[in-house]
Amino acid sequence: MTAEPYRESVLWSVVLPVRPFGVAKQRLARHSGRHHAELAHAFFLDTLRAVRATPGVGLVLVVTDDPLAARQAHTLGAAAAPEGRHAGPDAAALAGAATLAPDSPVAVLASDLPTLRPEELAELLARARRHRRARVADHTGAGTTAVTALRAAELVPSFARAAGAGEPALAAGPGLRLDVDTPADLARARARGLGLFSAAVLDTWVRPPAARARRTGAPV
């Protein structure tokens, strides 16, 4: 499973599968109502922003059928490719990897990591160079937030299950493990510090009524 490290000069490609915002984050809908789409959108933007700022990352490819996500990917310096309706994250990851050079290193990340920091991703990619394939478990241990492969042709996505086919689970910073699916996840992310886009959405749309009233001077 281990392999010789890649040269540090070899840049990683990062693939971000992104579901259409309107159908994403349904478990948050009960907490935030119609704002779940805005939250999914903001999570994606914060994740993409952190990835683009990470040393050692070259191409960033957003695989999505959401036209807004595709447009903003281009605006923020990434590429975009269609997912294919209801393909799922594993199929989307493979579709993205198939567009890369077979021998290039690739990392596939969940797009709902709103506390991700560039240094966390840089540290993960440095560790991943020592493994032919690897993965990162989410904060619950029940899911996967990232998979890596030193050769894009050998990528084995494992987002649909907790463990990949024997891939080692790498240590990673909390921003890489904290995907936001539930209100409890969102509370943890707020406590750690959300990215700019997610913080703005929470401040504008999801602020409790009493807090909004205090801010505006309106009666509670």
C-alpha positions in Angstrom: 0.0 0.0 0.0 2.9 2.4 0.6 4.9 3.9 -2.3 7.9 6.0 -2.8 7.1 9.7 -2.1 6.4 11.9 -5.0 8.8 14.8 -5.6 7.7 17.9 -3.7 7.6 19.7 -7.1 4.7 17.6 -8.3 1.5 19.5 -7.8 -1.7 17.8 -6.6 -5.0 18.0 -8.4 -8.0 18.4 -6.1 -11.5 17.2 -7.2 -14.6 18.6 -5.4 -17.8 16.8 -6.1 -20.7 19.2 -5.5 -24.4 18.3 -5.4 -26.9 20.9 -6.7 -27.4 23.3 -3.9 -31.2 23.0 -4.0 -31.1 19.3 -3.0 -28.1 19.4 -0.7 -28.0 19.4 3.1 -31.6 18.2 3.6 -30.8 17.3 7.2 -30.1 21.0 7.8 -33.4 22.0 6.2 -35.3 21.1 9.4 -33.1 23.5 11.3 -32.6 26.3 8.8 -35.7 26.0 6.5 -35.2 27.2 3.0 -31.7 28.4 3.9 -30.2 25.0 3.6 -29.4 25.7 -0.1 -27.6 29.0 0.9 -25.6 27.1 3.5 -24.6 24.4 1.1 -23.5 27.1 -1.4 -21.5 28.9 1.3 -19.8 25.6 2.5 -18.7 25.0 -1.1 -17.3 28.4 -1.5 -15.3 28.3 1.7 -14.0 24.8 0.9 -13.0 25.9 -2.6 -11.4 29.1 -1.3 -9.2 27.1 1.2 -8.2 24.6 -1.5 -7.2 27.3 -3.9 -5.0 28.8 -1.2 -3.2 25.6 -0.4 0.5 25.3 -1.3 1.2 22.3 -3.5 -2.2 22.3 -5.2 -2.3 22.9 -8.9 -5.6 22.1 -10.7 -8.9 22.3 -8.8 -11.7 20.6 -10.5 -15.4 21.0 -9.4 -17.6 18.2 -10.6 -21.1 19.4 -10.5 -24.5 19.7 -12.3 -25.2 23.0 -10.5 -24.7 25.8 -13.0 -24.0 28.4 -10.2 -21.3 26.1 -8.7 -19.7 25.7 -12.2 -19.7 29.4 -12.9 -18.2 30.3 -9.6 -15.6 27.6 -9.9 -14.3 29.4 -13.0 -14.5 32.8 -11.3 -12.4 31.5 -8.4 -9.8 29.9 -10.6 -11.0 26.3 -10.7 -12.2 24.2 -13.6 -15.6 22.6 -13.8 -17.0 19.4 -15.3 -20.5 17.9 -15.3 -21.4 15.2 -12.7 -24.3 13.5 -14.4 -27.5 13.6 -12.6 -27.7 11.5 -9.4 -24.2 10.1 -10.0 -23.2 10.3 -6.4 -19.9 11.4 -4.9 -17.9 8.2 -5.7 -19.0 8.3 -9.4 -18.3 12.0 -9.5 -14.8 11.5 -8.0 -14.0 8.9 -10.7 -15.4 11.1 -13.4 -13.1 14.0 -12.3 -10.1 11.8 -11.9 -10.6 10.4 -15.4 -10.0 13.8 -16.9 -6.5 14.0 -15.3 -3.2 12.6 -16.4 -3.2 9.0 -15.2 0.1 9.4 -13.3 -0.8 12.7 -11.5 -1.5 12.7 -7.8 -5.2 13.5 -6.9 -7.1 14.3 -3.8 -10.9 14.2 -3.7 -12.5 16.3 -0.9 -16.0 16.7 0.4 -17.3 20.2 -0.5 -18.9 20.9 2.9 -15.8 21.7 5.0 -16.5 25.3 6.0 -13.7 25.4 8.6 -11.0 24.0 6.4 -7.7 25.9 6.5 -5.0 25.7 3.8 -2.3 24.6 6.2 -4.4 21.6 7.2 -4.8 20.4 3.6 -1.1 21.1 2.9 -0.2 18.8 5.9 -2.5 16.1 4.7 -1.1 16.1 1.2 2.4 15.9 2.6 1.4 12.8 4.5 -0.5 11.3 1.6 2.7 11.3 -0.6 3.8 8.3 1.5 0.8 6.2 0.5 -0.4 4.8 -2.8 -3.9 5.5 -1.6 -5.3 6.9 1.6 -8.4 8.4 3.1 -9.5 10.8 5.9 -12.4 9.8 8.3 -14.9 12.4 9.2 -15.3 13.6 12.8 -17.8 10.9 13.6 -15.7 8.1 12.3 -18.7 6.9 10.2 -17.9 8.6 7.0 -15.1 9.8 4.7 -14.2 13.4 3.9 -11.2 12.9 1.6 -9.5 10.3 -0.5 -6.1 10.5 -2.2 -4.1 8.5 -4.7 -0.6 9.0 -6.0 -1.9 8.1 -9.5 -5.2 9.3 -10.7 -5.7 6.1 -12.6 -5.7 4.2 -9.3 -8.1 6.3 -7.3 -10.6 4.3 -5.3 -13.3 6.6 -3.8 -14.9 5.6 -0.5 -17.3 8.3 0.3 -20.2 5.9 0.4 -18.7 3.9 3.3 -16.7 4.5 6.4 -13.6 2.6 5.3 -12.0 2.2 1.9 -10.7 -1.0 0.5 -7.8 -1.3 2.9 -6.6 2.4 2.5 -5.0 3.8 5.6 -6.9 6.5 7.4 -4.6 9.5 7.7 -4.4 11.9 10.6 -5.9 15.3 9.6 -6.7 18.6 11.1 -10.3 19.3 12.3 -11.1 21.4 9.3 -10.6 18.3 7.1 -12.8 16.1 9.3 -15.6 18.5 10.2 -18.1 18.0 7.4 -21.4 19.7 8.2 -24.6 17.6 7.8 -26.6 18.3 11.0 -27.3 21.2 13.3 -24.9 19.7 15.8 -22.2 19.7 13.1 -23.0 23.3 12.3 -22.6 24.3 16.0 -19.2 22.6 16.1 -18.2 24.5 13.0 -19.3 27.8 14.4 -17.4 27.2 17.6 -14.2 26.4 15.6 -14.6 29.4 13.2 -16.4 29.3 9.9 -15.1 30.6 6.6 -16.1 34.0 5.4 -19.0 32.8 3.2 -20.6 30.5 5.8 -20.2 33.0 8.6 -21.9 35.6 6.4 -24.9 33.4 5.7 -25.3 32.4 9.3 -25.1 36.1 10.4 -27.6 37.2 7.8 -30.1 34.5 7.5 -29.9 32.0 10.4 -29.5 34.5 13.3 -32.1 33.7 16.0 -35.1 36.1 15.9 -34.2 37.6 19.3 -30.6 38.3 18.2 -31.9 39.9 15.0 -34.2 42.1 17.0 -31.4 43.3 19.3 -29.3 44.1 16.2 -32.1 46.1 14.5 -33.8 47.5 17.6 -37.1 45.8 16.6 -39.3 44.3 19.3 -38.8 40.7 20.1 
